[in-house]
């Protein structure tokens, strides 16, 4: 058992991502993905530890 409160902030965030992956897998999901700003290097460094960047950049087109 991991004591989440004892983890460094970065490690805690990584653990939470992995925990969400477990829940998603239990609910039948085949993948988990999220977005972050390209310039958020701290977040991207964390995400690189637990997932793979596939080269996609998200664009939004407002419809209203």
mmCIF file as gemmi writes it, N, C-alpha and C atoms, coordinates in Angstrom:
data_model
loop_
_atom_site.group_PDB
_atom_site.id
_atom_site.type_symbol
_atom_site.label_atom_id
_atom_site.label_alt_id
_atom_site.label_comp_id
_atom_site.label_asym_id
_atom_site.label_entity_id
_atom_site.label_seq_id
_atom_site.pdbx_PDB_ins_code
_atom_site.Cartn_x
_atom_site.Cartn_y
_atom_site.Cartn_z
_atom_site.occupancy
_atom_site.B_iso_or_equiv
_atom_site.pdbx_formal_charge
_atom_site.auth_seq_id
_atom_site.auth_asym_id
_atom_site.pdbx_PDB_model_num
ATOM 1 N N . UNK Axp A 1 ? 0.852 -1.181 0 1 0 ? 1 A 1
ATOM 2 C CA . UNK Axp A 1 ? 0 0 0 1 0 ? 1 A 1
ATOM 3 C C . UNK Axp A 1 ? 0.89 1.234 0 1 0 ? 1 A 1
ATOM 4 N N . UNK Axp A 2 ? 0.565 2.191 -0.842 1 0 ? 2 A 1
ATOM 5 C CA . UNK Axp A 2 ? 1.34 3.425 -0.927 1 0 ? 2 A 1
ATOM 6 C C . UNK Axp A 2 ? 0.668 4.5 -0.098 1 0 ? 2 A 1
ATOM 7 N N . UNK Axp A 3 ? 1.439 5.164 0.751 1 0 ? 3 A 1
ATOM 8 C CA . UNK Axp A 3 ? 0.922 6.287 1.526 1 0 ? 3 A 1
ATOM 9 C C . UNK Axp A 3 ? 1.006 7.531 0.649 1 0 ? 3 A 1
ATOM 10 N N . UNK Axp A 4 ? -0.101 7.874 -0.005 1 0 ? 4 A 1
ATOM 11 C CA . UNK Axp A 4 ? -0.135 9.003 -0.95 1 0 ? 4 A 1
ATOM 12 C C . UNK Axp A 4 ? 0.321 10.292 -0.275 1 0 ? 4 A 1
ATOM 13 N N . UNK Axp A 5 ? -0.058 10.503 0.979 1 0 ? 5 A 1
ATOM 14 C CA . UNK Axp A 5 ? 0.308 11.724 1.678 1 0 ? 5 A 1
ATOM 15 C C . UNK Axp A 5 ? 1.801 11.887 1.88 1 0 ? 5 A 1
ATOM 16 N N . UNK Axp A 6 ? 2.53 10.77 1.863 1 0 ? 6 A 1
ATOM 17 C CA . UNK Axp A 6 ? 3.974 10.829 2.089 1 0 ? 6 A 1
ATOM 18 C C . UNK Axp A 6 ? 4.761 11.071 0.801 1 0 ? 6 A 1
ATOM 19 N N . UNK Axp A 7 ? 4.092 11.034 -0.333 1 0 ? 7 A 1
ATOM 20 C CA . UNK Axp A 7 ? 4.775 11.216 -1.61 1 0 ? 7 A 1
ATOM 21 C C . UNK Axp A 7 ? 5.048 12.684 -1.902 1 0 ? 7 A 1
ATOM 22 N N . UNK Axp A 8 ? 6.099 12.931 -2.666 1 0 ? 8 A 1
ATOM 23 C CA . UNK Axp A 8 ? 6.343 14.295 -3.154 1 0 ? 8 A 1
ATOM 24 C C . UNK Axp A 8 ? 5.193 14.681 -4.077 1 0 ? 8 A 1
ATOM 25 N N . UNK Axp A 9 ? 4.967 15.965 -4.262 1 0 ? 9 A 1
ATOM 26 C CA . UNK Axp A 9 ? 3.84 16.435 -5.068 1 0 ? 9 A 1
ATOM 27 C C . UNK Axp A 9 ? 3.861 15.818 -6.464 1 0 ? 9 A 1
ATOM 28 N N . UNK Axp A 10 ? 5.026 15.791 -7.091 1 0 ? 10 A 1
ATOM 29 C CA . UNK Axp A 10 ? 5.128 15.228 -8.441 1 0 ? 10 A 1
ATOM 30 C C . UNK Axp A 10 ? 4.779 13.747 -8.442 1 0 ? 10 A 1
ATOM 31 N N . UNK Axp A 11 ? 5.303 13.004 -7.489 1 0 ? 11 A 1
ATOM 32 C CA . UNK Axp A 11 ? 5.018 11.579 -7.41 1 0 ? 11 A 1
ATOM 33 C C . UNK Axp A 11 ? 3.55 11.316 -7.092 1 0 ? 11 A 1
ATOM 34 N N . UNK Axp A 12 ? 2.963 12.165 -6.261 1 0 ? 12 A 1
ATOM 35 C CA . UNK Axp A 12 ? 1.546 12.027 -5.922 1 0 ? 12 A 1
ATOM 36 C C . UNK Axp A 12 ? 0.698 12.199 -7.18 1 0 ? 12 A 1
ATOM 37 N N . UNK Axp A 13 ? 1.038 13.189 -8.004 1 0 ? 13 A 1
ATOM 38 C CA . UNK Axp A 13 ? 0.285 13.434 -9.238 1 0 ? 13 A 1
ATOM 39 C C . UNK Axp A 13 ? 0.405 12.235 -10.172 1 0 ? 13 A 1
ATOM 40 N N . UNK Axp A 14 ? 1.59 11.665 -10.279 1 0 ? 14 A 1
ATOM 41 C CA . UNK Axp A 14 ? 1.784 10.487 -11.132 1 0 ? 14 A 1
ATOM 42 C C . UNK Axp A 14 ? 0.967 9.317 -10.61 1 0 ? 14 A 1
ATOM 43 N N . UNK Axp A 15 ? 0.966 9.131 -9.3 1 0 ? 15 A 1
ATOM 44 C CA . UNK Axp A 15 ? 0.194 8.045 -8.696 1 0 ? 15 A 1
ATOM 45 C C . UNK Axp A 15 ? -1.292 8.224 -8.976 1 0 ? 15 A 1
ATOM 46 N N . UNK Axp A 16 ? -1.792 9.456 -8.911 1 0 ? 16 A 1
ATOM 47 C CA . UNK Axp A 16 ? -3.203 9.719 -9.163 1 0 ? 16 A 1
ATOM 48 C C . UNK Axp A 16 ? -3.57 9.415 -10.613 1 0 ? 16 A 1
ATOM 49 N N . UNK Axp A 17 ? -2.676 9.719 -11.548 1 0 ? 17 A 1
ATOM 50 C CA . UNK Axp A 17 ? -2.916 9.379 -12.953 1 0 ? 17 A 1
ATOM 51 C C . UNK Axp A 17 ? -3.033 7.871 -13.097 1 0 ? 17 A 1
ATOM 52 N N . UNK Axp A 18 ? -2.119 7.14 -12.474 1 0 ? 18 A 1
ATOM 53 C CA . UNK Axp A 18 ? -2.156 5.686 -12.569 1 0 ? 18 A 1
ATOM 54 C C . UNK Axp A 18 ? -3.402 5.107 -11.898 1 0 ? 18 A 1
ATOM 55 N N . UNK Axp A 19 ? -3.834 5.712 -10.81 1 0 ? 19 A 1
ATOM 56 C CA . UNK Axp A 19 ? -5.055 5.257 -10.139 1 0 ? 19 A 1
ATOM 57 C C . UNK Axp A 19 ? -6.265 5.453 -11.047 1 0 ? 19 A 1
ATOM 58 N N . UNK Axp A 20 ? -6.309 6.573 -11.742 1 0 ? 20 A 1
ATOM 59 C CA . UNK Axp A 20 ? -7.411 6.794 -12.693 1 0 ? 20 A 1
ATOM 60 C C . UNK Axp A 20 ? -7.368 5.772 -13.814 1 0 ? 20 A 1
ATOM 61 N N . UNK Axp A 21 ? -6.172 5.4 -14.232 1 0 ? 21 A 1
ATOM 62 C CA . UNK Axp A 21 ? -6.039 4.38 -15.268 1 0 ? 21 A 1
ATOM 63 C C . UNK Axp A 21 ? -6.624 3.065 -14.788 1 0 ? 21 A 1
ATOM 64 N N . UNK Axp A 22 ? -6.363 2.698 -13.535 1 0 ? 22 A 1
ATOM 65 C CA . UNK Axp A 22 ? -6.92 1.464 -12.989 1 0 ? 22 A 1
ATOM 66 C C . UNK Axp A 22 ? -8.44 1.491 -12.978 1 0 ? 22 A 1
ATOM 67 N N . UNK Axp A 23 ? -9.013 2.606 -12.553 1 0 ? 23 A 1
ATOM 68 C CA . UNK Axp A 23 ? -10.475 2.739 -12.522 1 0 ? 23 A 1
ATOM 69 C C . UNK Axp A 23 ? -11.033 2.667 -13.933 1 0 ? 23 A 1
ATOM 70 N N . UNK Axp A 24 ? -10.392 3.344 -14.86 1 0 ? 24 A 1
ATOM 71 C CA . UNK Axp A 24 ? -10.853 3.331 -16.252 1 0 ? 24 A 1
ATOM 72 C C . UNK Axp A 24 ? -10.809 1.918 -16.822 1 0 ? 24 A 1
ATOM 73 N N . UNK Axp A 25 ? -9.732 1.197 -16.547 1 0 ? 25 A 1
ATOM 74 C CA . UNK Axp A 25 ? -9.581 -0.182 -17.016 1 0 ? 25 A 1
ATOM 75 C C . UNK Axp A 25 ? -10.688 -1.061 -16.43 1 0 ? 25 A 1
ATOM 76 N N . UNK Axp A 26 ? -10.974 -0.893 -15.143 1 0 ? 26 A 1
ATOM 77 C CA . UNK Axp A 26 ? -12.028 -1.679 -14.492 1 0 ? 26 A 1
ATOM 78 C C . UNK Axp A 26 ? -13.39 -1.407 -15.119 1 0 ? 26 A 1
ATOM 79 N N . UNK Axp A 27 ? -13.578 -0.206 -15.639 1 0 ? 27 A 1
ATOM 80 C CA . UNK Axp A 27 ? -14.859 0.157 -16.267 1 0 ? 27 A 1
ATOM 81 C C . UNK Axp A 27 ? -14.901 -0.192 -17.746 1 0 ? 27 A 1
ATOM 82 N N . UNK Axp A 28 ? -13.866 -0.867 -18.237 1 0 ? 28 A 1
ATOM 83 C CA . UNK Axp A 28 ? -13.872 -1.361 -19.604 1 0 ? 28 A 1
ATOM 84 C C . UNK Axp A 28 ? -13.209 -0.452 -20.624 1 0 ? 28 A 1
ATOM 85 N N . UNK Axp A 29 ? -12.593 0.627 -20.195 1 0 ? 29 A 1
ATOM 86 C CA . UNK Axp A 29 ? -11.935 1.533 -21.145 1 0 ? 29 A 1
ATOM 87 C C . UNK Axp A 29 ? -10.67 0.883 -21.691 1 0 ? 29 A 1
ATOM 88 N N . UNK Axp A 30 ? -10.363 1.18 -22.939 1 0 ? 30 A 1
ATOM 89 C CA . UNK Axp A 30 ? -9.152 0.632 -23.548 1 0 ? 30 A 1
ATOM 90 C C . UNK Axp A 30 ? -8.003 1.634 -23.542 1 0 ? 30 A 1
ATOM 91 N N . UNK Axp A 31 ? -8.308 2.888 -23.212 1 0 ? 31 A 1
ATOM 92 C CA . UNK Axp A 31 ? -7.255 3.903 -23.124 1 0 ? 31 A 1
ATOM 93 C C . UNK Axp A 31 ? -7.737 5.068 -22.27 1 0 ? 31 A 1
ATOM 94 N N . UNK Axp A 32 ? -6.78 5.834 -21.833 1 0 ? 32 A 1
ATOM 95 C CA . UNK Axp A 32 ? -7.039 7.03 -21.04 1 0 ? 32 A 1
ATOM 96 C C . UNK Axp A 32 ? -6.186 8.126 -21.643 1 0 ? 32 A 1
ATOM 97 N N . UNK Axp A 33 ? -6.794 9.271 -21.902 1 0 ? 33 A 1
ATOM 98 C CA . UNK Axp A 33 ? -6.003 10.368 -22.431 1 0 ? 33 A 1
ATOM 99 C C . UNK Axp A 33 ? -6.468 11.675 -21.835 1 0 ? 33 A 1
ATOM 100 N N . UNK Axp A 34 ? -5.624 12.687 -21.922 1 0 ? 34 A 1
ATOM 101 C CA . UNK Axp A 34 ? -5.911 13.996 -21.371 1 0 ? 34 A 1
ATOM 102 C C . UNK Axp A 34 ? -5.158 15.035 -22.166 1 0 ? 34 A 1
ATOM 103 N N . UNK Axp A 35 ? -5.427 16.279 -21.88 1 0 ? 35 A 1
ATOM 104 C CA . UNK Axp A 35 ? -4.741 17.377 -22.561 1 0 ? 35 A 1
ATOM 105 C C . UNK Axp A 35 ? -4.001 18.227 -21.545 1 0 ? 35 A 1
ATOM 106 N N . UNK Axp A 36 ? -2.981 18.895 -22.011 1 0 ? 36 A 1
ATOM 107 C CA . UNK Axp A 36 ? -2.255 19.865 -21.214 1 0 ? 36 A 1
ATOM 108 C C . UNK Axp A 36 ? -1.682 20.906 -22.168 1 0 ? 36 A 1
ATOM 109 N N . UNK Axp A 37 ? -1.319 22.024 -21.641 1 0 ? 37 A 1
ATOM 110 C CA . UNK Axp A 37 ? -0.74 23.056 -22.493 1 0 ? 37 A 1
ATOM 111 C C . UNK Axp A 37 ? 0.663 22.634 -22.926 1 0 ? 37 A 1
ATOM 112 N N . UNK Axp A 38 ? 0.98 22.911 -24.174 1 0 ? 38 A 1
ATOM 113 C CA . UNK Axp A 38 ? 2.287 22.586 -24.724 1 0 ? 38 A 1
ATOM 114 C C . UNK Axp A 38 ? 3.408 23.204 -23.899 1 0 ? 38 A 1
ATOM 115 N N . UNK Axp A 39 ? 3.153 24.382 -23.341 1 0 ? 39 A 1
ATOM 116 C CA . UNK Axp A 39 ? 4.185 25.102 -22.585 1 0 ? 39 A 1
ATOM 117 C C . UNK Axp A 39 ? 4.311 24.648 -21.128 1 0 ? 39 A 1
ATOM 118 N N . UNK Axp A 40 ? 3.433 23.754 -20.673 1 0 ? 40 A 1
ATOM 119 C CA . UNK Axp A 40 ? 3.474 23.29 -19.28 1 0 ? 40 A 1
ATOM 120 C C . UNK Axp A 40 ? 4.497 22.163 -19.162 1 0 ? 40 A 1
ATOM 121 N N . UNK Axp A 41 ? 5.757 22.544 -19.097 1 0 ? 41 A 1
ATOM 122 C CA . UNK Axp A 41 ? 6.834 21.557 -19.116 1 0 ? 41 A 1
ATOM 123 C C . UNK Axp A 41 ? 6.837 20.658 -17.878 1 0 ? 41 A 1
ATOM 124 N N . UNK Axp A 42 ? 6.428 21.185 -16.743 1 0 ? 42 A 1
ATOM 125 C CA . UNK Axp A 42 ? 6.388 20.352 -15.53 1 0 ? 42 A 1
ATOM 126 C C . UNK Axp A 42 ? 5.36 19.239 -15.679 1 0 ? 42 A 1
ATOM 127 N N . UNK Axp A 43 ? 4.184 19.582 -16.153 1 0 ? 43 A 1
ATOM 128 C CA . UNK Axp A 43 ? 3.145 18.568 -16.351 1 0 ? 43 A 1
ATOM 129 C C . UNK Axp A 43 ? 3.563 17.567 -17.413 1 0 ? 43 A 1
ATOM 130 N N . UNK Axp A 44 ? 4.126 18.061 -18.497 1 0 ? 44 A 1
ATOM 131 C CA . UNK Axp A 44 ? 4.53 17.16 -19.575 1 0 ? 44 A 1
ATOM 132 C C . UNK Axp A 44 ? 5.627 16.197 -19.118 1 0 ? 44 A 1
ATOM 133 N N . UNK Axp A 45 ? 6.548 16.678 -18.296 1 0 ? 45 A 1
ATOM 134 C CA . UNK Axp A 45 ? 7.604 15.802 -17.774 1 0 ? 45 A 1
ATOM 135 C C . UNK Axp A 45 ? 6.992 14.698 -16.912 1 0 ? 45 A 1
ATOM 136 N N . UNK Axp A 46 ? 6.002 15.054 -16.109 1 0 ? 46 A 1
ATOM 137 C CA . UNK Axp A 46 ? 5.303 14.072 -15.295 1 0 ? 46 A 1
ATOM 138 C C . UNK Axp A 46 ? 4.573 13.07 -16.18 1 0 ? 46 A 1
ATOM 139 N N . UNK Axp A 47 ? 3.803 13.564 -17.143 1 0 ? 47 A 1
ATOM 140 C CA . UNK Axp A 47 ? 3.021 12.676 -17.999 1 0 ? 47 A 1
ATOM 141 C C . UNK Axp A 47 ? 3.924 11.754 -18.816 1 0 ? 47 A 1
ATOM 142 N N . UNK Axp A 48 ? 5.11 12.231 -19.191 1 0 ? 48 A 1
ATOM 143 C CA . UNK Axp A 48 ? 6.049 11.391 -19.923 1 0 ? 48 A 1
ATOM 144 C C . UNK Axp A 48 ? 6.473 10.175 -19.109 1 0 ? 48 A 1
ATOM 145 N N . UNK Axp A 49 ? 6.347 10.248 -17.796 1 0 ? 49 A 1
ATOM 146 C CA . UNK Axp A 49 ? 6.721 9.125 -16.934 1 0 ? 49 A 1
ATOM 147 C C . UNK Axp A 49 ? 5.658 8.037 -16.912 1 0 ? 49 A 1
ATOM 148 N N . UNK Axp A 50 ? 4.403 8.389 -17.21 1 0 ? 50 A 1
ATOM 149 C CA . UNK Axp A 50 ? 3.316 7.424 -17.067 1 0 ? 50 A 1
ATOM 150 C C . UNK Axp A 50 ? 2.565 7.148 -18.36 1 0 ? 50 A 1
ATOM 151 N N . UNK Axp A 51 ? 2.869 7.883 -19.43 1 0 ? 51 A 1
ATOM 152 C CA . UNK Axp A 51 ? 2.149 7.708 -20.687 1 0 ? 51 A 1
ATOM 153 C C . UNK Axp A 51 ? 3.06 8.101 -21.842 1 0 ? 51 A 1
ATOM 154 N N . UNK Axp A 52 ? 2.572 7.884 -23.053 1 0 ? 52 A 1
ATOM 155 C CA . UNK Axp A 52 ? 3.342 8.218 -24.25 1 0 ? 52 A 1
ATOM 156 C C . UNK Axp A 52 ? 2.705 9.38 -24.982 1 0 ? 52 A 1
ATOM 157 N N . UNK Axp A 53 ? 3.515 10.36 -25.333 1 0 ? 53 A 1
ATOM 158 C CA . UNK Axp A 53 ? 3.041 11.457 -26.174 1 0 ? 53 A 1
ATOM 159 C C . UNK Axp A 53 ? 2.979 10.938 -27.6 1 0 ? 53 A 1
ATOM 160 N N . UNK Axp A 54 ? 1.814 11.056 -28.243 1 0 ? 54 A 1
ATOM 161 C CA . UNK Axp A 54 ? 1.65 10.492 -29.576 1 0 ? 54 A 1
ATOM 162 C C . UNK Axp A 54 ? 1.739 11.528 -30.684 1 0 ? 54 A 1
ATOM 163 N N . UNK Axp A 55 ? 2.118 12.752 -30.351 1 0 ? 55 A 1
ATOM 164 C CA . UNK Axp A 55 ? 2.312 13.771 -31.371 1 0 ? 55 A 1
ATOM 165 C C . UNK Axp A 55 ? 1.089 14.586 -31.714 1 0 ? 55 A 1
ATOM 166 N N . UNK Axp A 56 ? -0.056 14.259 -31.145 1 0 ? 56 A 1
ATOM 167 C CA . UNK Axp A 56 ? -1.264 15.006 -31.456 1 0 ? 56 A 1
ATOM 168 C C . UNK Axp A 56 ? -1.35 16.296 -30.651 1 0 ? 56 A 1
ATOM 169 N N . UNK Axp A 57 ? -1.846 17.327 -31.29 1 0 ? 57 A 1
ATOM 170 C CA . UNK Axp A 57 ? -2.133 18.608 -30.656 1 0 ? 57 A 1
ATOM 171 C C . UNK Axp A 57 ? -3.625 18.832 -30.825 1 0 ? 57 A 1
ATOM 172 N N . UNK Axp A 58 ? -4.285 19.276 -29.8 1 0 ? 58 A 1
ATOM 173 C CA . UNK Axp A 58 ? -5.743 19.449 -29.829 1 0 ? 58 A 1
ATOM 174 C C . UNK Axp A 58 ? -6.099 20.85 -30.318 1 0 ? 58 A 1
ATOM 175 N N . UNK Axp A 59 ? -7.098 20.924 -31.193 1 0 ? 59 A 1
ATOM 176 C CA . UNK Axp A 59 ? -7.663 22.18 -31.677 1 0 ? 59 A 1
ATOM 177 C C . UNK Axp A 59 ? -9.132 22.22 -31.298 1 0 ? 59 A 1
ATOM 178 N N . UNK Axp A 60 ? -9.624 23.379 -30.926 1 0 ? 60 A 1
ATOM 179 C CA . UNK Axp A 60 ? -11.047 23.547 -30.591 1 0 ? 60 A 1
ATOM 180 C C . UNK Axp A 60 ? -11.684 24.509 -31.582 1 0 ? 60 A 1
ATOM 181 N N . UNK Axp A 61 ? -12.879 24.157 -32.032 1 0 ? 61 A 1
ATOM 182 C CA . UNK Axp A 61 ? -13.634 25.009 -32.947 1 0 ? 61 A 1
ATOM 183 C C . UNK Axp A 61 ? -14.991 25.287 -32.302 1 0 ? 61 A 1
ATOM 184 N N . UNK Axp A 62 ? -15.181 26.506 -31.753 1 0 ? 62 A 1
ATOM 185 C CA . UNK Axp A 62 ? -16.466 26.827 -31.127 1 0 ? 62 A 1
ATOM 186 C C . UNK Axp A 62 ? -17.604 26.761 -32.152 1 0 ? 62 A 1
ATOM 187 N N . UNK Axp A 63 ? -18.727 26.215 -31.757 1 0 ? 63 A 1
ATOM 188 C CA . UNK Axp A 63 ? -19.881 26.101 -32.655 1 0 ? 63 A 1
ATOM 189 C C . UNK Axp A 63 ? -20.976 27.093 -32.323 1 0 ? 63 A 1
ATOM 190 N N . UNK Axp A 64 ? -20.8 27.85 -31.267 1 0 ? 64 A 1
ATOM 191 C CA . UNK Axp A 64 ? -21.803 28.863 -30.916 1 0 ? 64 A 1
ATOM 192 C C . UNK Axp A 64 ? -21.153 30.203 -30.737 1 0 ? 64 A 1
